[in-house]
């Protein structure tokens, strides 16, 4: 697929600075990285929305200092 679209001058200079930084070999590579980042961000948002919905639909649980201590142990390991 070949895509072509106009770029405003101020963005053109920004893209050029990204290429000069050495992080990207071409404008195409830079745009590909942007698209991949956007895709990962949207996938993460969808996953978060699902987890939030799952939490809203789950049973409630009393949150006590012991609960937080147990959770820390679970996440950080028993050495904490």
Phi, psi and omega in degrees: 000133177247128182240138179223134178203152181287146179239128176300150184305317182296326177283329177300316179292327177293315178300317178300320179294326177293321178292320180292336179292342179089359180284337182224141181276337182205166177297324178298318178295321179297314180294324177298317178297319178297316180295319179295319178297316180297319179297314179297321180297316180292323176296319179294320178297318180295319179296316179298317178300319178296317179294321177297316179297318178300319178294319179296328182271353183275167177291152178283157180221135179291127181258112181241170175303326178294322177301312181296321179297315178297320180295317177301316178300317181297316184282314186268346182101164186288347180284354183267000000 
